[in-house]
Amino acid sequence: MTDRPRVVIVGAGFGGLEAAKRLSGQPVDVTVVDQRNHHLFQPLLYQVATAALSPADIAAPIRSILAHARNVRVLLDRVCAVSSSSRTVLLESGRPLDYDWLILATGARHSYFGRDDWAVHAPGIKTIEDATAVRRRVLLALEQAESEEHGDARDALLTFVVIGGGPTGVEMAGAIAELARQSVSRDFRSITPHCSRVILLEAGSRLLPSFPPELSKRTREALERIGVEIRLGAAVTDIGRNQVRIGAERIATHTIVWAAGVQASPAAKWVGAPADRLGRVIVDDDLFALGQTRIFAIGDTAACPGRRGGTLPGVAPVAKQQGRYVADRILGRTMQPFRYRDYGNLATIGRKSAVADFGRIRLSGFSAWLLWCVAHVWFLVGFRSRLSVILHWGWNYFTYARSARLITGPIHTPTTDSFAEAA
Ligand SMILES: Cc1cc2nc3c(=O)[nH]c(=O)nc-3n(C[C@H](O)[C@H](O)[C@H](O)COP(=O)(O)OP(=O)(O)OC[C@H]3O[C@@H](n4cnc5c(N)ncnc54)[C@H](O)[C@@H]3O)c2cc1C
């Protein structure tokens, strides 16, 4: 025990980890609490879901990332409440944790717009478990289709529906199309590249609404070239076992992936702070939760005002810059309000195309894809992961192979119920 300020960081995602690294070696005692033992590089989760990478390529133990930070300890636990009056964080294990400064960096999860019953049929990808469950569905559907002779049943097995035309939906649809139409067709005897259908449903009028319209158009063209059917203005009205409904239309499918909505962690409830409609803690310019002077909220769980109005997007650079900022604020290195530096937006479409928006400079196609590769390898945590990802990508690029095509768990009929149990 020391009399140095005690900093508790909840969540070791992009924001929390960055704050912990910045506080490393400084005159503060830091405790990082996370419900998982690993830091996850979410931008590449869709590659785990489509068997291009293995989970260990994009996740690293939090404890080993922070092993050299002697003033930082890591606890594997889940936070379930915060008492701001006694400055205590309550952990699921029952232990209380006192703080002088609290950083809430607990991210976001899926939102099914009030239809949580859809979750079992249409999983999203936020965690390693989600990604491997989706991988299992995709690969089992292909395995079953190989031996299914009945036309309709086979068509449903070979129909993959992705809901949501943002970056995750676009990346997922492109990757599934390449997996189902190119990578696996030579390993199966009855599945040819044209047997599979990949359908991307978007309720709005264009894909990638956060990008300029010209890049949305190029994204659409690139996806169509690799065989993805794009349906704009297609608001899903119901999802059930092996089917998606858009009004009166029914799409029979065994694989549905949800990439349509997010909702913040319950951090706002823990501290009784005002929240926006996505449940994000509303923070002031200094990233304090409104009404609090010792509690910061950062990353996806915070609604932070942007300079041009609105709130900052839920992306990794926002979380990382906020993590560095709150650490500096605690150390007294800055008293200026937080300012986000936007270096641009990237989204990939399959194995050799992407779009990049850097304000006045806009790229699409192969050059944007190369940039996307460099940026993602650069930001991965750890040399081993970087090397492994580069080798996998190189191999996949030249051979079309998907090396992580493992189906784990029981191989029962892929009903959504049995999948839910397995997941
Ligand atoms: C599939 C996908 C693709 C994405 N692609 C991109 C991209 O290409 N580019 C980009 O910039 N951004 C991308 N993002 C968004 C980016 O990953 C997030 O903006 C970023 O992870 C937010 O960081 P964070 O620190 O706020 O939260 P997270 O990184 O989500 O970390 C939250 C941490 O809090 C922990 N936690 C949650 N609740 C508790 C609790 N009660 N107790 C203890 N610990 C808890 C979690 O285990 C987790 O480790 C993507 C996200 C997803 C899901």
The ligand as an ORCA input file, in Angstrom:
! r2SCAN-3c Opt
* xyz 0 1
  C     -16.263     -6.459    -35.649
  C     -15.716     -5.084    -35.354
  C     -14.923     -4.445    -36.294
  C     -14.395     -3.188    -36.033
  N     -13.592     -2.595    -36.967
  C     -13.007     -1.412    -36.684
  C     -12.093     -0.819    -37.587
  O     -11.817     -1.370    -38.658
  N     -11.496      0.361    -37.245
  C     -11.771      0.973    -36.054
  O     -11.194      2.021    -35.763
  N     -12.656      0.446    -35.178
  C     -13.269     -0.720    -35.458
  N     -14.153     -1.276    -34.570
  C     -14.513     -0.516    -33.365
  C     -13.430     -0.632    -32.307
  O     -13.054     -1.968    -32.121
  C     -13.970     -0.023    -31.023
  O     -14.270      1.335    -31.273
  C     -12.964     -0.134    -29.894
  O     -12.731     -1.472    -29.570
  C     -13.467      0.622    -28.665
  O     -12.520      0.491    -27.654
  P     -12.987      0.498    -26.134
  O     -11.739      0.519    -25.324
  O     -13.978      1.569    -25.917
  O     -13.787     -0.851    -25.930
  P     -13.366     -2.352    -26.218
  O     -12.173     -2.431    -27.089
  O     -14.606     -3.028    -26.663
  O     -12.945     -2.905    -24.786
  C     -13.860     -2.995    -23.720
  C     -13.245     -3.896    -22.665
  O     -14.018     -3.794    -21.495
  C     -14.184     -5.072    -20.929
  N     -15.408     -5.048    -20.133
  C     -16.666     -4.782    -20.556
  N     -17.525     -4.817    -19.523
  C     -16.798     -5.097    -18.427
  C     -17.124     -5.281    -17.035
  N     -18.384     -5.153    -16.582
  N     -16.130     -5.583    -16.174
  C     -14.860     -5.718    -16.616
  N     -14.501     -5.566    -17.907
  C     -15.447     -5.258    -18.796
  C     -14.270     -5.992    -22.134
  O     -13.956     -7.331    -21.789
  C     -13.249     -5.357    -23.070
  O     -11.962     -5.911    -22.893
  C     -14.698     -2.544    -34.813
  C     -15.502     -3.191    -33.860
  C     -16.008     -4.451    -34.131
  C     -16.862     -5.150    -33.108
*
